[in-house]
Amino acid sequence: MAKYIGVMSGTSLDGIDIVLCEIDNSCCTLLHANEYPYHSALKQEVLQMIEEHTTLKKIGELDVKLGDMFASNINAFITQYQIDTNEVTAIGLHGQTLWHEPNSKHPFSMQLGSASVVAAKTNIDVVNDFRSKDVANGGQGAPFAPAFHQFVFDRLYKNIAVVNIGGMANITLLGDRYLGWDSGCGNVLLDHWIFTTQGKNYDQNGSFAKSGSVNAELLAKMLNDPYFAKKAPKSTGREYFNPTWLKKQRQDFQELSDADIQATLTELTAQTIVQDLKDVEEIIICGGGAKNSYLCERIAQLSRIPVKTTNEYGIDSDFLEAMIFAWLAYKRINKETVQLKEITGAKKDSILGALTCR
């Protein structure tokens, strides 16, 4: 079995997940995993770049800064677990999504974090830019998780929904059908609101949301956003669901308490996940949202479907996304297509990723 490193930094910007996996055609085994803190100054730079105007110089410099950060953390990971880099075939580097625009006249998906910098500083081959080929073939370029979910969970032989709740939330349906899409915002607005009002990075166990009450009018207004009514294939990101979107939604609800807004945002995430789940025997949750017990409870109550986490199937819910990009690097090195056209709407399945040699 070949060894691959996977590196994931999602739309939550809450950390950098790094894994080492052993992979072959039938199995992806997690050997080591750790999370490293996101540099606070870089986080603010990314957010400002997404939400405000920027320059080509700043984009170029941020690409290198992020590459430096990823490389530094990968090297720390290698040292911590005493990994022999000669045994590592490649690094699967997702990069940091800056903008995702698959539906424009000239569609693209932009992830920053220079693969050349990472390859030079780790002395390991790097596979990155996974989304561009799917977009070029007419697809959404997201979500990619369903292909890995199928690889891992199809052995269950029942109709399940695998729900990855990161900054955005995506759903995979497996069993009698193979479907997937981004349901919308996952943790992105929850994390923004609790940080803005309470100075906390996340709502632990959903306790702040649970202390408030859902406002039916605000919830209805948010649910009326056209994204939630769109049929798959569909994908989204911070370029759409962000503080500006939330400010616009709550402009007529200034009297609501901070806890009530947190409760309403949590309900928004839960309802938009559940609304299209039909004929599902079990929901399996991964990502940061798996730690939000109140959110998981609401998903179970609304769907009336048993809810588990991937941990109960032997896969650490915190690191499944990083495992995806180790696996995608394996697929690229072996020049294997990834079965995603049913998910993204692409004309054909593609070999994904660009290879940067050490």
QUISUL-V237178 format. One record per residue. N is the residue number from 0. RES is the residue in one small letter. PSI is psi in whole degrees, -180 to 180 (999 if undefined). Layout:
BEGIN
N/RES/PSI, N/RES/PSI
END
This chain:
BEGIN
0/m/142, 1/a/151, 2/k/136, 3/y/145, 4/i/135, 5/g/137, 6/v/125, 7/m/128, 8/s/110, 9/g/-173, 10/t/-14, 11/s/-24, 12/l/33, 13/d/-2, 14/g/173, 15/i/116, 16/d/130, 17/i/134, 18/v/156, 19/l/125, 20/c/150, 21/e/129, 22/i/138, 23/d/-167, 24/n/-14, 25/s/-8, 26/c/146, 27/c/106, 28/t/125, 29/l/121, 30/l/-47, 31/h/151, 32/a/145, 33/n/157, 34/e/137, 35/y/144, 36/p/144, 37/y/129, 38/h/124, 39/s/-39, 40/a/-39, 41/l/-37, 42/k/-47, 43/q/-35, 44/e/-42, 45/v/-48, 46/l/-43, 47/q/-38, 48/m/-37, 49/i/-40, 50/e/-14, 51/e/177, 52/h/152, 53/t/-171, 54/t/161, 55/l/-38, 56/k/-45, 57/k/-38, 58/i/-45, 59/g/-43, 60/e/-38, 61/l/-36, 62/d/-44, 63/v/-42, 64/k/-44, 65/l/-39, 66/g/-42, 67/d/-43, 68/m/-46, 69/f/-46, 70/a/-43, 71/s/-43, 72/n/-36, 73/i/-43, 74/n/-37, 75/a/-41, 76/f/-45, 77/i/-44, 78/t/-45, 79/q/-41, 80/y/12, 81/q/52, 82/i/131, 83/d/109, 84/t/-21, 85/n/-19, 86/e/-5, 87/v/119, 88/t/-46, 89/a/164, 90/i/129, 91/g/107, 92/l/108, 93/h/-39, 94/g/176, 95/q/119, 96/t/124, 97/l/-40, 98/w/139, 99/h/111, 100/e/70, 101/p/-9, 102/n/8, 103/s/175, 104/k/-35, 105/h/81, 106/p/146, 107/f/165, 108/s/121, 109/m/119, 110/q/134, 111/l/158, 112/g/87, 113/s/118, 114/a/-32, 115/s/-42, 116/v/-45, 117/v/-44, 118/a/-42, 119/a/-38, 120/k/-15, 121/t/-17, 122/n/38, 123/i/141, 124/d/147, 125/v/133, 126/v/126, 127/n/-167, 128/d/52, 129/f/-27, 130/r/-24, 131/s/-40, 132/k/-41, 133/d/-42, 134/v/-42, 135/a/-28, 136/n/17, 137/g/9, 138/g/175, 139/q/-19, 140/g/13, 141/a/158, 142/p/153, 143/f/-18, 144/a/-37, 145/p/-35, 146/a/-40, 147/f/-39, 148/h/-41, 149/q/-43, 150/f/-38, 151/v/-41, 152/f/-7, 153/d/-22, 154/r/-13, 155/l/-20, 156/y/44, 157/k/165, 158/n/110, 159/i/161, 160/a/123, 161/v/121, 162/v/114, 163/n/115, 164/i/95, 165/g/-140, 166/g/-47, 167/m/166, 168/a/135, 169/n/153, 170/i/137, 171/t/129, 172/l/127, 173/l/158, 174/g/-113, 175/d/-15, 176/r/160, 177/y/102, 178/l/159, 179/g/154, 180/w/164, 181/d/119, 182/s/-22, 183/g/-146, 184/c/137, 185/g/-93, 186/n/-8, 187/v/-45, 188/l/-32, 189/l/-47, 190/d/-40, 191/h/-46, 192/w/-43, 193/i/-30, 194/f/-42, 195/t/-40, 196/t/-28, 197/q/-7, 198/g/20, 199/k/150, 200/n/-26, 201/y/163, 202/d/95, 203/q/122, 204/n/12, 205/g/22, 206/s/-36, 207/f/-43, 208/a/-41, 209/k/-25, 210/s/-13, 211/g/-173, 212/s/141, 213/v/130, 214/n/114, 215/a/-37, 216/e/-44, 217/l/-41, 218/l/-45, 219/a/-40, 220/k/-44, 221/m/-42, 222/l/-19, 223/n/-5, 224/d/135, 225/p/-23, 226/y/-40, 227/f/-22, 228/a/-12, 229/k/146, 230/k/152, 231/a/150, 232/p/140, 233/k/151, 234/s/159, 235/t/-179, 236/g/-165, 237/r/-23, 238/e/-16, 239/y/-59, 240/f/104, 241/n/179, 242/p/-32, 243/t/-42, 244/w/-46, 245/l/-42, 246/k/-42, 247/k/-41, 248/q/-38, 249/r/14, 250/q/-25, 251/d/16, 252/f/40, 253/q/-19, 254/e/-11, 255/l/145, 256/s/160, 257/d/-39, 258/a/-37, 259/d/-38, 260/i/-40, 261/q/-41, 262/a/-41, 263/t/-38, 264/l/-38, 265/t/-41, 266/e/-35, 267/l/-48, 268/t/-46, 269/a/-48, 270/q/-38, 271/t/-22, 272/i/-44, 273/v/-26, 274/q/-27, 275/d/14, 276/l/108, 277/k/144, 278/d/42, 279/v/132, 280/e/-24, 281/e/143, 282/i/128, 283/i/120, 284/i/140, 285/c/178, 286/g/-179, 287/g/-31, 288/g/-20, 289/a/-21, 290/k/-12, 291/n/92, 292/s/-33, 293/y/-42, 294/l/-44, 295/c/-38, 296/e/-43, 297/r/-38, 298/i/-42, 299/a/-42, 300/q/-42, 301/l/-38, 302/s/-25, 303/r/37, 304/i/140, 305/p/135, 306/v/129, 307/k/172, 308/t/164, 309/t/-22, 310/n/-34, 311/e/-10, 312/y/17, 313/g/15, 314/i/120, 315/d/117, 316/s/-24, 317/d/-25, 318/f/9, 319/l/-39, 320/e/-41, 321/a/-36, 322/m/-36, 323/i/-42, 324/f/-22, 325/a/-44, 326/w/-40, 327/l/-35, 328/a/-41, 329/y/-44, 330/k/-40, 331/r/-45, 332/i/-34, 333/n/8, 334/k/45, 335/e/137, 336/t/157, 337/v/128, 338/q/94, 339/l/-7, 340/k/-32, 341/e/-24, 342/i/-50, 343/t/-15, 344/g/12, 345/a/158, 346/k/-29, 347/k/162, 348/d/144, 349/s/157, 350/i/121, 351/l/141, 352/g/151, 353/a/137, 354/l/125, 355/t/115, 356/c/152, 357/r/999
END
